[in-house]
Amino acid sequence: MITQRKLHQKIFCWNFGSALPERMAMVPERAMLHLVMTAWQFGYAGNHIILRAALNMGVSKLVFPLYRNIIALFALAPFAYFLEKKDRPPLTTMFLVQFFLLGFVGITCNQGLYLLGLDNTSPTFASATENIVPAVTFLMAVVLRIEQIHLNRKDGIAKVVGTIASVAGASVITLYKGPTIYAPNSSHLHQSHFLVSLGDAEKNWTLGCIYLIVHCLCWSGWIVVQAPLLKKYPARLSVTSYSCLFSTLQFLVIAASFERDLQAWQVHSDGELFSIFYTGVVASALSFAAQTWVIDRAGPVFVSVYLPVQTLLVAVMASVVLGEEFYLGGVIGAVLIVVGLYLVVWGKNEESKFAKENLAIPSMSKRTSSSKSPLIQPLLCCQCENGDH
């Protein structure tokens, strides 16, 4: 018989393409969850800088996300169509409404508000603001009873403390510098100054903050709402593709209604083209697929708690690759983020063990009672055991 772990590994490899190497299928699912989330954070870390650069190139805030989601849809749809033919439930009106709302909240509002917020603030501030997503997601999941919290048990306390520690660590990296630990050489200074100056245009900072906060609320809602939907509609790539399709149509209607300048619909440089493809393939298609898979396997809180890692990666990458100074605050924040992640993951594992123990108790009591039955019962048990082998 196929064990549950092997079945999960088979499903993961099937959803993400049969070309995945055979040895990847042998990776335990728990390790795979961490690998996918870490890879997603690396891919998403440069998204803030690339989008800021695209805005400075003069791309339209209405047309750019339309092109981005067209690329994402073309990247996702073929895999969803061919790989999930047998897993797709019948498409009903209720599913279509849910996909429409999922695309509107999680993609259209999420990306549109982020662009407006980024245009009025800076990449660093936008990345820091997203660190409220774990806390908001955790609260939403608890209120909707998707995530259980038991403050009288150690696993519940660990999840709460871990979430707070992760958010606090990302906040420390952003708000507290402290003494310099790593100083760049002079050859990197000009490049670092250029990247920092990307957000120096005239802005409405207050309005930008409001946009980013609502963007975080939309992102948290998108993460939380997917969990119950995926139980009814287990074809994960199809859920993502349908959401992306409806978001593309929504952006098309919005852009066609408000963007009348024909120049805004044209791609004027290789930089714009690269930005569209990077955000479409990496920050949208792969990001959506990774998040949806992990939400289905580990829940919404597990996905959101990894977001503070993005702030840590941005700080480290800016220091090592771009030559920016690295401060003591980065080290303190990194420690808090790692500790927070460990506490949340440990809490989730303890919660799973507790649930399995509770399920095992009734089955043990049934075996005890059955042992006191007449001779027919042992014969049936032996037949069942032989049948299992």
KETI-695969 format. One record per atom (N, C-alpha, C, O): x, y, z. Coordinates in steps of 0.05 Angstrom, whole numbers, plus 5000, padded with zeros to 4 digits. Example, Ala and Ser with C-alpha at 12.3 -4.5 7.8 and 13.67 -1.06 7.14 Angstrom:
BEGIN
526448865156
524649105156
526449345156
528549345169
525749555142
527349795143
525850015157
526850235161
//
This chain:
BEGIN
501749765000
500050005000
501750255000
503950255011
500850464987
502350714986
501950865013
499650915021
504150935026
503851085051
502951375045
503051465022
501951505066
500951775063
503151965054
502652145037
505551935064
507752115057
508452085027
508852275013
508651825018
509251784990
507151894972
507651994950
504651864981
502451974965
502652284962
502252384941
503352414984
503652714983
505952784965
505752984950
508152634966
510452694948
509652654919
510452804902
508152444914
507252394886
505452614876
505752704853
503652714893
501952924885
503553184879
502953324860
505453244897
507153484893
508653474866
508553664851
509853244861
511353224836
509553234812
510253354791
507153124814
505253124792
504253404786
503853474763
503753564807
502753834803
504854024792
504154214778
507353974798
509454164790
511054054766
513254154761
509953844753
511253754728
512653494731
513953444751
512353324711
513553054712
516553074707
517952874711
517553294698
520453324693
522053364718
524553374717
520753384741
522153414766
523853174771
522852944767
526353204778
528152974781
527052774801
525652844820
527752514797
526752294813
527552334842
526052264860
529952434847
530852454874
529352654890
529252634915
528052854877
526453044891
524052914904
523053004924
523052694891
520752564902
521352424929
519452354944
523952374935
524652244959
524952444982
525352355005
524752704977
524952894999
522452885016
520252895004
522652865042
520252865059
518653115055
519653335049
515953085058
514253315052
514853545070
514653775061
515453495096
515953715114
518353885105
518354125106
520453745096
522853885085
522154035059
523054255054
520453905042
519654035017
518154295022
518454485007
516454295042
514954535049
516854765055
516454995045
518854715071
520854925078
522455005054
523055245050
523254815037
524754875013
523155054994
524255254983
520654994990
518955144972
518555424982
518755624967
518055455008
517655725019
520155895019
520056135014
522455765024
524955915023
525655994995
526456224991
525255814975
525755894947
523856114939
524656294924
521356104948
519456324941
520456584952
520256794938
521456594977
522456844988
524856954973
525057194969
526556774964
528856874947
527856994921
528857204913
525956854909
524956964883
523357214886
523357384869
521957244909
520257474914
521757714925
520857944924
524157664936
525657884949
526358114930
526258344937
526958044904
527658254885
525258384872
525558564856
522858294879
520458394867
520058694873
519158844856
520658774898
520259054906
522059234889
521159444879
524559164886
526459334871
525659334842
525759554829
524959104830
524359094802
521859254795
521759394775
519859234813
517359394808
517859694811
516759854796
519559764831
520160054834
521660154810
521160374801
523459994799
524960074775
523060094751
523260274735
521059914750
519159924728
517460174729
516860304709
516660254754
515160504757
516760744749
515760934737
519360744755
521160964747
521460974717
522061184706
521160744703
521360744674
518860874661
518760924637
516760914678
514361034668
512160844659
510360924644
512260594668
510160404661
507460484673
507460614694
505360414660
502760484670
501960294693
502360054692
500960414715
500160244738
497660084732
496859914749
496360124710
494059974702
494759764681
493659534682
496459834662
497159654640
499159444649
499059214641
501159534665
503259354674
502159104688
502958884681
500359124708
499358874720
497658714701
497458464705
496458834681
495058674661
496958494646
496458254644
499158614636
501158454621
502358244640
502858014632
502858314665
504058134684
502257884688
503257664688
499657924690
497857704695
497357544670
496657304671
497557664646
497357514621
499657314620
499257084612
502057404626
504457234627
504057004647
504556774641
503057074671
502556874692
500556664683
500856424688
498456754670
496356574661
497356384640
496756144641
498956484620
500056314600
502056114612
502455894601
503356184634
505256004647
503855784663
504855564665
501555854674
500155664692
498155484678
497955244683
496555604659
494255464648
494955194635
493455004639
497055174618
497654914606
498154694626
497154474623
499654754648
500154554668
497554474682
497054244688
495854674688
493354624702
491554454684
490154274694
491454504659
489654364640
490454074637
488753894639
492954024631
493853754625
494353584650
493853344650
495353704671
496153544695
493853494714
493953314730
491653654712
489553624732
486853544719
484753604730
487053404697
484553324683
482753144701
480353174701
484052964715
482552774731
481852884759
480052774772
483153094767
482653194794
480653424796
479753494817
480053534772
478253764772
475353684777
474253524761
474053784798
471153734802
469553884781
470654054767
467053814777
465353964758
465254254765
465054334789
465454424745
465454714749
462654814753
460954794735
462054914777
459355014783
459455324785
461555444785
457055434786
456755734788
458055824814
459356044815
457755674836
458955754861
461955764860
463155944871
463155564847
466055564843
466955804827
468955934834
465555864806
466256094789
466156354805
467856524802
464056384822
463856624839
466256644858
467356854862
466956414870
469256404888
471856474874
473556614884
472256364850
474656424834
474756724827
476856844828
472456834820
472357114813
473157294837
474757474834
472057224860
472657384884
475557334893
476857524902
476557094890
479257034896
481157194879
483157304889
480557214853
482257374835
482057664841
483957814839
479657764848
479258044853
480658134878
482058334878
480357984900
481658054925
484557994925
486258164932
485357744917
488057654920
489957744899
492457744903
488957824875
490757904854
490258194845
492058354845
487758254837
487158514826
487558734847
489158914844
486158704870
486458904891
489258894904
490459094910
490258644908
492858614920
495058744904
496558904915
495258684878
497358794862
496959084856
498859244856
494459164850
493959444844
494559624867
495759834863
493659554891
494159724915
497159724922
498259924931
498559504917
501359494922
502859694904
504659844913
502159684878
503459874860
502960164868
504860324867
500560224875
499860504884
501360574909
502360794912
501560384928
503060434952
506060464947
507360644959
507160294931
510060304924
510660564910
512860674914
508860654893
509360904878
509561144896
510761344889
508261124920
508261354938
510061314962
510261494979
511461084964
513261044986
516060954975
517161094959
516960724985
519560624976
519560324978
517860214992
521360184963
521459894965
521959784993
520659585001
523659915008
524259825035
521759845053
521159665068
520460075051
518060115068
515859915060
514459815077
515459875033
513459685024
513959405033
512159265042
516559325033
517259055043
516759035073
515858825082
517359245087
516959245116
514059235123
513259095143
512359375108
509459385114
508259105111
506459035126
509258945092
508158675088
508658485112
507558265112
510258575131
510758405154
508358395173
508458245193
506358555168
503958525185
502158305174
500258225188
502758195151
501157985139
500957735157
498857625161
503257635169
502957405187
501057445210
499457265216
501257675223
499457725245
496557745237
494757625250
496057885214
493257915205
492157645195
489857575201
493857485181
493057225172
492357045196
490356895195
494057055216
493656885240
490956955253
489456785261
490357215256
487857305268
485457225251
483457125262
485657265225
483457185207
482956885209
480656795210
485156725208
484856435209
483556335235
481956155236
484256475257
483156405283
480156475284
478556325294
479556715275
476756815275
474956635258
472756565266
475956545235
474456375217
474656075224
473555905211
476156025246
476455745256
477855565236
477555325237
479455685219
481155525201
483655435216
484655215212
484655605233
486955555250
486055545279
484655735288
486755335293
485955315321
488155415339
490555375333
487455545360
489355645379
488555555407
486255615416
490355425421
489755325448
491855455467
494055355470
491155675479
492955815497
493555665523
495355725538
491955455528
492455285551
494355055545
495054895563
495355045520
497254835512
499754965501
499655195492
501954825503
504554935494
504654985464
506055175456
503254825448
503354875419
501955135412
502855275394
499655205425
498355455420
499955695428
500055895413
501255675451
502955895460
505355935441
506156155435
506455705431
508755725413
507955865387
509556025377
505655805376
504755935351
504356235355
505156385337
503156315377
502756595381
505356745385
505856955373
507056635403
509656765408
511356765383
512756965377
511356545367
512956535343
512056735322
513756855309
509456775319
508456975300
509357255308
510157415292
509057315334
509857575344
512857625341
513757835333
514457415346
517357435343
518257485315
520057645310
516957345295
517657385267
517057675258
518657795245
514657775265
513958045258
515858245272
516658445260
516458195297
518258375312
521058375300
522358585298
522058145291
524658125278
524858285253
526758425248
522758265236
522758425211
522558725218
523758885204
521058795238
520859075246
523559185256
524259405250
524959015271
527659105281
529559155258
530959355258
529558975238
531259015215
530659275201
532459415192
528159355200
527359595186
527759845202
528660045191
527159835228
527160085244
529660135261
530260365267
531159925267
533559955284
536059875269
536259655258
537960065267
540460005254
542559905273
543559675271
543360075292
545459995310
548160025297
548360145275
550259935310
552959965298
553359795273
552059585269
555159885256
555659745230
557259495235
559359495249
556359275224
557759015225
559358965200
561558865200
558059035177
559358995151
559359255135
557159375132
561659345126
561859595110
562759525082
564659375079
561359635062
562159575034
564659715026
565459915038
565859625004
568159774993
567059994975
564659994969
568760174967
567960414952
566660354925
565160514915
567360124913
566360064886
563360024886
562060044865
562159954910
559359904911
557660144918
555260144916
558960354928
557460574939
555660714919
553360784925
556760754894
555060894874
552660724867
550460834864
552960464864
550760294856
548660284879
546260294873
549560274904
547760274926
546160534927
543760534932
547560764923
546161024923
544061034902
541961154906
544660914879
542660914857
540160764865
537860854860
540560524877
538160364885
536560504907
534160484907
537960624926
536560764947
534961004936
532861064946
536061124915
534761364905
532461304886
531161484874
531861044883
529660974865
526961084874
525261134857
526661124900
524061214910
524161504918
522661574937
525661674907
526061944916
524262144902
524462384907
522462064885
520662244871
518562354890
518362264913
517062554881
514962664898
512862454904
511962304886
512062434930
510162234938
508162344958
508762544971
505962204960
504062254981
504362015001
503161814998
506162055021
506961835038
504561715054
504361475056
502861885064
500561795079
498661625062
497861405070
498161715038
496461565020
497761295012
496361095010
500361305008
501861065002
501660855025
501360615020
501760955050
501560775073
498760645073
498460405079
496660795067
493960685067
493660475046
492560265051
494760535022
494660335000
496060075009
494959855004
498360095021
499859855029
498459695051
498559455051
497259835070
495859695091
493459535080
493059305087
491959665062
489659515050
490759285032
489459075031
492959335019
494259115004
494858875021
494458645013
495858925045
496458705064
493958565073
493958325076
491858715078
489258595085
488258415063
487158195068
488458505038
487658345015
489258085013
488157875008
491858115017
493657885015
492957675036
492857435031
492557775061
491857585083
489157455077
488857215082
487257605067
484657485061
484857275039
483657065041
486557325019
486957134997
488256875008
487456655000
490156895026
491456665037
489456495054
489456255052
487856635070
486056495088
483756365073
483056135079
482556505054
480156405041
480856155024
479055995019
483356135014
484055904997
483855635012
483155435000
484355635038
484555385053
481955225051
482054995044
479555345058
477155185055
476355125026
475154915021
477055305008
476355264980
477855024968
476754864953
480454994976
482054774965
481054504975
481654304962
479654494997
478554245006
476254154989
475753914985
474754344978
472454284960
473454254931
472254104916
475554394924
476454394896
479454334897
481154524897
480254084899
483054014904
485054054881
487454004884
484054144858
485854194835
487154464839
486154674831
489554464852
490754714861
491554904838
490955144839
492854794818
493754964795
491355074780
491455294770
489154924779
486755024766
485455254781
484555444770
485455234808
484455454825
486055704819
484955924816
488755674818
490455904813
490056014785
489956254781
489655834765
489355924738
486656074734
486556274721
484555964746
481956094744
482056374757
480956564747
483356394781
483556644794
485156844777
484457084775
487256744765
488956914748
487457004723
487757234714
485756824712
484156894689
482157114695
481957314680
480757094717
478857304725
480257564731
479157774725
482557544744
484057794750
484957924724
484958174722
485857774704
486657884678
484358034665
484658244654
481957904666
479658034654
478858294670
478058494658
479158284696
478658524712
480558744706
479758974703
483158684704
485158884697
484658994669
485059234664
483758824651
483258904623
480959114623
481159314609
478859064638
476659254639
477459514652
476759724642
479059494673
479959744687
481759904670
481460144667
483759764657
485659914640
484360034616
484960254608
482559884603
481159984580
479360224586
478960394570
478360234611
476560444619
478060704627
477060924622
480460674638
481760914650
484360984637
485261204639
485660794622
488160854609
487760914580
487560724564
487461164572
486861244545
489361314528
489161344504
491661334542
494161394528
495261154514
495960954527
495361154487
496360924473
499260854478
500060624476
500861064486
503661014492
503960834517
505860684519
502060854535
502160694560
501860394554
502660234571
500660324532
500260044525
502559924511
502659684506
504660084504
506959984490
509259924510
509560064530
510859724503
513259654518
515559794504
516159744481
516859984518
518860154505
521760074509
523460174495
522359884526
525159814531
525359524540
523359394548
527859414538
528359144548
527859124578
527058914588
528459354592
528059354621
525059304628
524459164647
523259434614
520459404618
519659114612
518058994627
520659004590
520058734582
520958534603
519558344610
523358574613
524458404634
522758414659
522158214672
521958664667
520258694691
517658544688
516658424707
516458564664
513858424660
514158124662
512557994675
516258014650
516657724650
517457634678
516557414687
519157784692
520057694719
517657694738
517257504752
516157914738
513857924757
511657724748
510257624765
511357684722
509357494713
509957204719
508257054728
512457124714
513256844717
514056784746
512956594758
515856944758
516956894784
515056984806
514256834824
514357244806
512857364827
509857304826
508457344845
508857204803
506057134801
505656834797
504656704815
506356724774
505756444768
507056254788
505656094801
509656264791
511056084810
510256144839
509955964855
509956404845
509156484872
506356384879
505956274901
504456414861
501756324866
501656024870
500455914888
503055874852
503155584853
504355484879
503355304892
506555614887
507955534912
506155584936
505855414954
505055824938
503455894961
500955714963
500255624985
499655664940
497255494940
497855214949
496355094965
500055104940
500854834948
501354814978
500454634992
502855014989
503555015017
501055065034
500854945056
499355245025
496855295040
495255035042
494154975064
495054885021
493654635021
494854425039
493454265052
497554425041
498954215056
499354295085
499354125103
499854555091
500654635118
498954855130
499254925153
497154975114
495355175125
496355455120
498655495112
494555655123
495255935116
497356065134
498956225125
497355995160
499356115178
502156045171
503956205173
502555795162
505255705154
506355875131
508655935131
504555945112
505456105089
506156385098
508256495091
504356505114
504756785121
507056835139
508357045139
507656635156
509856675175
512556685162
514556775174
512756595137
515256605122
515756885111
518056945102
513757055110
514157315097
516357495110
517857625095
516657495137
518857655148
521557565138
523457725140
521857315129
524457225118
525257405094
527557445089
523157505080
523757675057
525257925065
527158005051
524458045087
525958285097
528858215104
530658375097
529257985116
531957895122
533557855097
535857935095
532357725077
533857665052
534557925037
536657955026
532658115037
533158375024
535558515038
537258625024
535658505064
537858635079
540458495073
542458635068
540558225073
543058085068
543958115039
546258165034
542058095020
542758124992
543758404985
545558434970
542458604998
543358874993
546158915004
547659074993
546958775026
549558815037
551758665021
553858775015
551158415015
553158235002
553358304972
555558334961
551058324958
551058354929
551358644921
552858714903
549858824935
549859104927
551759274942
552159514935
552959164963
554959314978
553859504999
555259695007
551359475007
550259645028
551259555055
551959325059
551359745074
552259675101
550259495116
547859525112
551359315132
549659135147
550059205177
552359215186
547859235191
547959345218
547259125239
546258915232
547759195264
547059005286
544158945286
543358725293
542459145279
539559095279
538858865260
536958725265
540358835238
539858615220
540358345233
538858155228
542458325250
543058075263
540958015284
539957785286
540158215300
538058175320
535458095307
534157905316
534758235286
532258165272
532357885260
530357745261
534657805249
534957535238
534557325259
533257125254
535657365283
535357175305
532357145312
531356925317
531057375315
528157375322
526557225301
524657075307
527157275275
525657145254
526056845254
524156695251
528556755258
529156465258
527756335282
526556125280
527956465306
526656365330
523656345326
522356155333
522456565314
519556565309
518656345291
516656215296
520156305269
519456095250
519655815264
517855645260
521755785280
522055525294
519655475313
518655255314
518855685327
516655645346
514055585332
512555415342
513455725310
510955665296
511055385284
509055235287
513155305271
513355035260
513254825281
511854615278
514654875304
514554685326
511754665337
510754445344
510354885340
507654885350
505754735331
504054585341
506154765305
504454625286
504954325288
503054165287
507454245291
508153955294
506953845319
505853625319
507153985342
505953895367
502953875365
501753685376
501754065351
498854055347
497953805331
495953685337
499553735310
499053495294
499253245311
497653065309
501353235328
501753005345
499452975365
498452745369
498553195375
496253195394
493753085381
492252935393
493253175356
490953095341
491052795335
489052655337
493452695328
493752405322
493352235347
492152025345
494352335370
493952185395
490952165402
490051955411
489452385397
486652385403
485152185385
483152055393
486052165359
484751985341
485451695348
483951505343
487851655360
488751385366
487251275390
486951025392
486451445409
485151345433
482551205428
482150985439
480651315411
478251165405
478750895391
477350695397
480650885373
481250635359
482350425378
481750185375
483950505399
484950325418
482650215436
482649975442
480750385442
478550305459
476750105444
475649915455
476550145417
474949955401
476349685400
474949475401
479049685398
480449425398
480149275424
479849035425
480149425446
479949305473
477149175476
476948955486
475049315467
472449215469
471948975451
470548785458
473248985428
472948765408
474248515418
473448295410
476348545435
477848305444
476148145463
476747905468
474048265475
472348125493
469947985479
468347865492
469848005453
467647895437
467947595434
470047485442
465947455424
466147165419
468247095399
469747265389
468446835392
470546725375
470346835347
472346845332
468046925338
467747025311
469447275307
470647305285
469747445327
471147705324
474047665318
475147795299
475547485333
478447445326
478747345298
480747415284
476847165288
477147065261
476847295241
478347295221
475047485246
474747705227
477147885228
478047985207
478347925252
480748085254
483047965238
484548105225
483347705241
485447565226
485147595196
487047635181
482647585187
482047615158
482747895149
483847935127
482148095166
482748365158
485748405157
486648545139
487148295176
490048335176
491348205152
493148315140
490347965145
491447835121
490747985096
492347995078
488448105096
487648265073
489348505069
489848595047
490248625092
491948865090
494648805078
495848965064
495548555083
498148485071
497848405042
499848335029
//
